[in-house]
Amino acid sequence: MNRLTIRARLTLVHGGLFLLAGLVLLAVTYALVYQRLSTHTLVAGISADLPPGLEVPPPDGAMYVKQIKDNVTNETGRVLLTQGGIALGVIALAATAFGWLIAGRLLQPLHQVTATARRIADAPDRGLHERIALQGPQDEVKQLADTFDVMLARLDQAFDGQRRFIANASHELRTPLTLNRTLLEVAIDPDNASPELRQLGRTLLAVNARHEQLIDGLLLLARSERAVTDRSFVDLADIVEHVTAQLPPGKATVDCSPQEAPTTGNAVLLERLVHNLVENGVRHNLPDGGWVHVTSGTRPDGTVAVTVSNTGPVVPRYEVPRLFEPFRRFGPERVSAGVPGAGLGLSIVRAVARAHGGSVHAEPRDGGGLVVTVILPTAPPDGAGFPT
């Protein structure tokens, strides 16, 4: 059973307290009126003031006067309780309705805080720039909203500082790596180098190439985590066809079934997204006889999707979330020097998807391998909202 909302609880408390106070007031009023009628002495001629329907006995003495007095007291008390109870019920319903409206009005700032937090949770890498900026008196809700804004500002600065550090460090590291590659290529010139030196140079070149790949991946990851502001129309079907056509023959068979999937975004980043998915499917496959299948299309909810499924080792379901962490892959705890790739493929896929307002999820495939699906917003109709 779901718990009542704060608004409903405030309404019930308000209405309940009002009803309780009304019942107490009605009981006190009844007690006072009953006491007043019981202690007063009736006089002759009271029959003219009796309520309709009461029969007045003949005035044969004090017993008849007392009976008239009791009838008047009981009927007055009954009328007071009946009509007072009806009036109290009507007023209690009205008070409850007003309590519902007042509670909604008082909780409106909290709804604004909740809506902002939900938008940030749906797009954490883009929503940190948003603020609540609640207007109103300096009450408890305003203090909560201001504290939330301060927390968002600090988180925004921390994430921006982290991305700037990665980008700057990556740029600084590319220059010595490029210089190392040039020196190694000159040093292993066949005309001047011995076979042993050439072998050592090729090994160092492979290590250098791996470092360059890692730096490029870090740069792309830092770039992908920023929101895409310069958008253009992109059909994911064209990207799927282009990426699969450019793949060299390998151990796994790659086929595609592209269907129209219009979206908006950065074409270069979206191409890298599809390329990483396909490359990941080929690399982590069976030694022989494996396959990779790539599809694109529009989903029933109006979004577009790219799905890459492949054969390969059986992946436990609990291992799937770790595959999207940087430098992580299924099997080795962390990427090692002897394993191809930089371990950033799926991390970049997730960052690019989030930067475009989408999401990515993976499911283990029966028999081994994965089914990875990227979901993105569809392009607006008739080019509405496109940059000009």
C-alpha positions as CSV (number, residue, x, y, z in Angstrom):
1,M,0.0,0.0,0.0
2,N,1.4,3.4,-1.0
3,R,2.0,5.9,1.7
4,L,0.0,9.2,1.5
5,T,1.6,12.2,0.1
6,I,2.6,15.1,2.4
7,R,-0.2,17.2,0.9
8,A,-2.8,14.5,1.7
9,R,-1.4,14.1,5.2
10,L,-1.5,17.8,5.9
11,T,-5.1,17.9,4.6
12,L,-6.1,15.0,6.8
13,V,-4.5,16.6,9.9
14,H,-6.1,20.0,9.2
15,G,-9.5,18.4,8.6
16,G,-9.2,16.1,11.5
17,L,-8.2,18.8,14.0
18,F,-11.0,21.0,12.8
19,L,-13.5,18.2,13.2
20,L,-12.2,17.4,16.6
21,A,-12.4,21.0,17.7
22,G,-16.0,21.2,16.3
23,L,-17.0,18.1,18.2
24,V,-15.7,19.4,21.4
25,L,-17.4,22.8,20.8
26,L,-20.7,21.0,20.0
27,A,-20.4,18.8,23.2
28,V,-19.7,21.9,25.4
29,T,-22.6,23.8,23.9
30,Y,-25.0,20.9,24.4
31,A,-23.9,20.5,28.0
32,L,-24.4,24.2,28.7
33,V,-27.8,24.3,27.0
34,Y,-29.0,21.1,28.7
35,Q,-27.9,22.4,32.1
36,R,-29.6,25.7,31.5
37,L,-32.9,24.1,30.5
38,S,-32.7,21.6,33.4
39,T,-32.3,24.3,36.1
40,H,-35.0,26.8,34.8
41,T,-38.5,26.6,36.1
42,L,-41.3,26.6,33.6
43,V,-44.2,28.9,34.1
44,A,-47.8,28.9,33.0
45,G,-48.3,29.6,29.3
46,I,-45.2,27.6,28.3
47,S,-47.4,25.6,25.9
48,A,-47.3,28.5,23.4
49,D,-43.5,28.1,23.1
50,L,-43.3,24.3,22.8
51,P,-41.9,22.7,19.7
52,P,-44.5,21.4,17.2
53,G,-45.8,17.9,17.9
54,L,-45.5,17.9,21.6
55,E,-48.7,17.3,23.6
56,V,-49.2,19.3,26.6
57,P,-50.8,17.4,29.5
58,P,-53.5,19.2,31.5
59,P,-52.2,21.3,34.3
60,D,-53.0,18.9,37.2
61,G,-50.0,19.7,39.2
62,A,-46.2,19.8,39.5
63,M,-45.8,16.4,37.9
64,Y,-47.2,17.6,34.6
65,V,-45.1,20.7,34.7
66,K,-41.9,18.5,35.1
67,Q,-43.0,16.3,32.2
68,I,-43.4,19.3,30.0
69,K,-40.0,20.6,31.1
70,D,-38.3,17.2,30.3
71,N,-39.9,17.1,26.9
72,V,-38.7,20.5,26.0
73,T,-35.2,19.8,27.3
74,N,-34.9,16.5,25.3
75,E,-36.3,17.9,22.1
76,T,-34.1,21.0,22.3
77,G,-31.0,18.8,22.9
78,R,-32.0,16.5,19.9
79,V,-32.5,19.4,17.6
80,L,-29.2,21.0,18.7
81,L,-27.2,17.7,18.2
82,T,-28.9,16.9,14.8
83,Q,-28.7,20.4,13.2
84,G,-25.3,21.2,14.8
85,G,-23.9,17.9,13.6
86,I,-25.0,18.5,10.0
87,A,-23.6,22.0,10.1
88,L,-20.4,20.7,11.6
89,G,-20.1,18.1,8.9
90,V,-20.6,20.6,6.1
91,I,-18.1,23.0,7.6
92,A,-15.6,20.2,8.2
93,L,-15.8,19.2,4.5
94,A,-15.3,22.8,3.4
95,A,-12.3,23.1,5.8
96,T,-10.8,19.9,4.4
97,A,-11.1,21.2,0.9
98,F,-9.5,24.5,1.9
99,G,-6.8,22.6,3.7
100,W,-6.1,20.7,0.5
101,L,-5.8,23.9,-1.5
102,I,-3.6,25.6,1.2
103,A,-1.3,22.6,1.5
104,G,-0.8,22.5,-2.3
105,R,0.0,26.2,-2.2
106,L,2.5,25.8,0.6
107,L,4.1,22.8,-1.0
108,Q,4.5,24.4,-4.5
109,P,8.1,25.4,-3.8
110,L,9.0,21.8,-2.9
111,H,7.5,20.7,-6.3
112,Q,9.9,23.1,-8.0
113,V,12.8,21.7,-6.1
114,T,11.7,18.1,-6.9
115,A,11.3,18.9,-10.6
116,T,14.7,20.5,-10.8
117,A,16.3,17.5,-9.0
118,R,14.5,15.1,-11.4
119,R,15.8,16.9,-14.5
120,I,19.3,16.8,-13.1
121,A,19.0,13.1,-12.3
122,D,17.8,12.4,-15.8
123,A,20.8,14.2,-17.4
124,P,23.5,14.5,-14.7
125,D,26.3,15.6,-17.0
126,R,24.2,18.4,-18.5
127,G,21.8,19.4,-15.7
128,L,24.5,20.5,-13.2
129,H,24.4,24.0,-14.8
130,E,20.8,24.4,-13.8
131,R,19.7,26.1,-10.6
132,I,16.4,26.3,-8.7
133,A,16.6,30.0,-8.0
134,L,13.6,29.9,-5.8
135,Q,11.9,33.3,-5.2
136,G,10.0,34.1,-2.0
137,P,10.4,34.8,1.7
138,Q,13.4,33.5,3.5
139,D,11.7,30.5,5.1
140,E,12.7,26.9,5.5
141,V,11.9,25.9,1.9
142,K,13.8,28.9,0.5
143,Q,16.8,27.9,2.7
144,L,16.6,24.3,1.4
145,A,16.5,25.5,-2.3
146,D,19.4,27.9,-1.7
147,T,21.5,25.1,-0.1
148,F,20.6,22.8,-3.0
149,D,21.8,25.5,-5.5
150,V,25.1,25.9,-3.6
151,M,25.6,22.1,-3.7
152,L,24.9,22.1,-7.5
153,A,27.4,24.9,-8.0
154,R,30.2,23.0,-6.2
155,L,29.4,19.8,-8.1
156,D,29.4,21.7,-11.4
157,Q,32.8,23.2,-10.6
158,A,34.2,19.8,-9.6
159,F,33.0,18.1,-12.7
160,D,34.2,20.9,-15.0
161,G,37.6,20.9,-13.2
162,Q,37.9,17.2,-13.7
163,R,37.1,17.4,-17.4
164,R,39.5,20.3,-17.9
165,F,42.2,18.5,-16.1
166,I,41.7,15.4,-18.3
167,A,41.7,17.4,-21.5
168,N,44.7,19.5,-20.6
169,A,46.7,16.5,-19.4
170,S,45.8,14.6,-22.5
171,H,46.9,17.5,-24.8
172,E,50.1,17.9,-22.9
173,L,50.9,14.1,-23.2
174,R,50.3,13.9,-26.9
175,T,53.3,16.1,-27.8
176,P,56.0,13.9,-26.2
177,L,54.3,10.7,-27.5
178,T,54.3,12.1,-31.0
179,L,58.0,13.0,-30.6
180,N,58.8,9.6,-29.3
181,R,57.0,7.9,-32.2
182,T,59.0,10.1,-34.7
183,L,62.4,9.3,-33.0
184,L,61.6,5.6,-32.9
185,E,60.7,5.5,-36.5
186,V,64.0,7.2,-37.4
187,A,65.9,4.9,-35.1
188,I,64.7,1.7,-36.7
189,D,65.5,2.7,-40.2
190,P,66.5,-0.6,-41.9
191,D,69.6,1.0,-43.4
192,N,71.1,1.9,-40.1
193,A,69.6,-0.3,-37.4
194,S,70.5,-3.9,-36.5
195,P,67.7,-6.5,-36.3
196,E,67.8,-6.4,-32.5
197,L,67.3,-2.6,-32.6
198,R,64.5,-2.8,-35.1
199,Q,62.7,-5.4,-32.9
200,L,63.1,-3.2,-29.8
201,G,61.9,-0.2,-31.8
202,R,58.8,-2.0,-33.0
203,T,58.0,-3.1,-29.5
204,L,58.4,0.5,-28.2
205,L,56.3,1.8,-31.1
206,A,53.5,-0.6,-30.1
207,V,53.6,0.6,-26.5
208,N,53.7,4.2,-27.8
209,A,50.7,3.6,-30.1
210,R,48.8,2.1,-27.1
211,H,49.5,5.3,-25.1
212,E,48.4,7.5,-28.0
213,Q,45.2,5.5,-28.2
214,L,44.6,5.9,-24.5
215,I,45.2,9.7,-24.7
216,D,42.8,10.0,-27.7
217,G,40.2,8.0,-25.8
218,L,40.5,10.3,-22.8
219,L,40.2,13.4,-24.9
220,L,37.1,12.0,-26.6
221,L,35.7,11.0,-23.3
222,A,36.2,14.5,-21.8
223,R,34.6,16.0,-25.0
224,S,31.7,13.6,-25.0
225,E,30.7,14.4,-21.4
226,R,29.8,17.9,-22.4
227,A,26.3,18.7,-23.6
228,V,26.0,18.9,-27.4
229,T,24.9,22.4,-28.3
230,D,25.7,22.5,-32.0
231,R,23.2,20.0,-33.4
232,S,22.4,18.9,-36.9
233,F,20.1,16.3,-38.5
234,V,21.6,12.8,-38.5
235,D,20.1,9.5,-39.7
236,L,21.6,6.7,-37.7
237,A,20.9,4.3,-40.5
238,D,23.5,6.1,-42.7
239,I,26.1,5.9,-39.9
240,V,25.4,2.2,-39.4
241,E,25.9,1.5,-43.1
242,H,29.1,3.6,-43.2
243,V,30.7,2.1,-40.1
244,T,30.0,-1.5,-41.1
245,A,31.2,-0.9,-44.7
246,Q,34.5,0.4,-43.5
247,L,35.3,-2.5,-41.2
248,P,38.1,-4.7,-42.5
249,P,37.5,-8.5,-42.8
250,G,38.0,-10.2,-39.4
251,K,37.3,-13.2,-37.3
252,A,33.7,-12.3,-36.9
253,T,31.0,-11.7,-39.6
254,V,29.5,-8.3,-39.4
255,D,26.0,-7.6,-41.0
256,C,23.6,-4.8,-40.5
257,S,19.9,-4.1,-40.9
258,P,19.6,-0.3,-41.0
259,Q,16.2,1.3,-40.8
260,E,15.5,5.0,-40.8
261,A,16.4,6.5,-37.4
262,P,16.4,10.3,-37.5
263,T,17.9,12.2,-34.6
264,T,19.9,15.4,-34.0
265,G,23.4,15.8,-32.7
266,N,27.1,15.7,-33.6
267,A,27.6,13.4,-36.5
268,V,31.3,12.8,-35.6
269,L,30.5,11.7,-32.0
270,L,27.6,9.6,-33.1
271,E,29.8,7.8,-35.7
272,R,32.3,7.2,-32.9
273,L,29.5,5.8,-30.8
274,V,28.5,3.2,-33.4
275,H,32.1,2.4,-34.3
276,N,32.9,1.7,-30.7
277,L,29.9,-0.6,-30.3
278,V,30.8,-2.5,-33.4
279,E,34.5,-2.7,-32.6
280,N,33.7,-3.9,-29.1
281,G,31.4,-6.6,-30.5
282,V,34.1,-7.8,-32.9
283,R,36.9,-7.7,-30.4
284,H,35.0,-9.6,-27.6
285,N,33.7,-12.5,-29.7
286,L,34.3,-16.1,-30.4
287,P,37.7,-17.2,-31.7
288,D,36.0,-18.5,-34.9
289,G,32.6,-18.5,-36.4
290,G,31.3,-15.5,-34.4
291,W,29.0,-12.7,-35.7
292,V,28.0,-9.2,-35.0
293,H,24.6,-7.8,-36.0
294,V,23.9,-4.1,-36.1
295,T,20.4,-2.6,-36.4
296,S,18.8,0.9,-36.3
297,G,15.3,2.1,-36.3
298,T,12.4,3.9,-34.6
299,R,10.9,2.6,-31.4
300,P,7.2,2.5,-30.5
301,D,7.6,5.3,-28.0
302,G,9.0,7.7,-30.7
303,T,12.7,7.5,-29.8
304,V,15.3,6.0,-32.1
305,A,17.8,3.3,-31.3
306,V,20.9,1.5,-32.5
307,T,21.3,-2.1,-31.3
308,V,24.5,-4.2,-31.6
309,S,24.4,-7.9,-30.7
310,N,27.2,-10.4,-30.9
311,T,28.3,-13.8,-30.0
312,G,31.0,-14.3,-27.4
313,P,31.7,-15.4,-23.9
314,V,28.8,-15.7,-21.4
315,V,28.6,-12.5,-19.4
316,P,27.0,-12.7,-15.9
317,R,24.2,-10.1,-15.5
318,Y,25.9,-8.6,-12.4
319,E,29.1,-7.9,-14.5
320,V,27.3,-5.8,-17.1
321,P,27.2,-2.4,-15.3
322,R,31.0,-2.6,-14.7
323,L,31.6,-2.8,-18.5
324,F,30.7,0.9,-18.9
325,E,33.3,2.0,-16.3
326,P,36.6,3.5,-17.7
327,F,39.5,1.0,-18.0
328,R,37.2,-1.9,-17.1
329,R,36.3,-4.9,-19.2
330,F,34.9,-8.4,-18.6
331,G,37.6,-10.8,-17.6
332,P,40.7,-8.9,-16.4
333,E,40.1,-6.7,-13.4
334,R,41.7,-3.8,-15.2
335,V,43.1,-3.2,-18.7
336,S,46.6,-4.6,-18.9
337,A,49.4,-3.9,-21.4
338,G,49.0,-7.2,-23.1
339,V,45.3,-6.7,-23.9
340,P,44.3,-4.7,-27.0
341,G,42.2,-1.6,-26.6
342,A,42.3,1.2,-24.1
343,G,39.2,0.1,-22.1
344,L,37.3,3.2,-22.9
345,G,35.0,2.0,-25.7
346,L,31.8,1.6,-23.8
347,S,32.5,4.5,-21.5
348,I,32.7,6.7,-24.5
349,V,29.5,5.2,-25.8
350,R,27.7,6.1,-22.6
351,A,29.1,9.6,-22.5
352,V,28.1,10.3,-26.1
353,A,24.6,8.9,-25.5
354,R,24.1,11.1,-22.4
355,A,25.5,14.2,-24.1
356,H,22.8,13.7,-26.8
357,G,20.0,13.3,-24.2
358,G,19.9,9.5,-24.6
359,S,20.8,6.4,-22.7
360,V,22.5,3.0,-23.2
361,H,21.9,-0.3,-21.6
362,A,23.2,-3.9,-22.2
363,E,21.7,-7.3,-21.7
364,P,23.5,-10.7,-21.7
365,R,22.6,-12.7,-24.8
366,D,21.4,-16.3,-24.4
367,G,24.3,-18.5,-25.4
368,G,27.0,-15.8,-24.8
369,G,27.7,-12.2,-25.9
370,L,25.8,-9.0,-25.3
371,V,22.9,-7.0,-26.8
372,V,23.8,-3.3,-26.4
373,T,21.1,-0.7,-27.2
374,V,21.6,3.0,-27.5
375,I,18.4,5.1,-27.3
376,L,18.3,8.7,-28.5
377,P,15.6,11.3,-29.0
378,T,14.1,11.5,-32.4
379,A,14.6,14.5,-34.7
380,P,11.9,17.2,-34.3
381,P,9.3,17.2,-37.2
382,D,9.9,19.4,-40.2
383,G,13.3,20.5,-38.8
384,A,11.7,22.5,-35.9
385,G,14.3,23.5,-33.4
386,F,17.3,22.9,-35.7
387,P,20.1,25.4,-35.6
388,T,20.2,27.7,-38.6
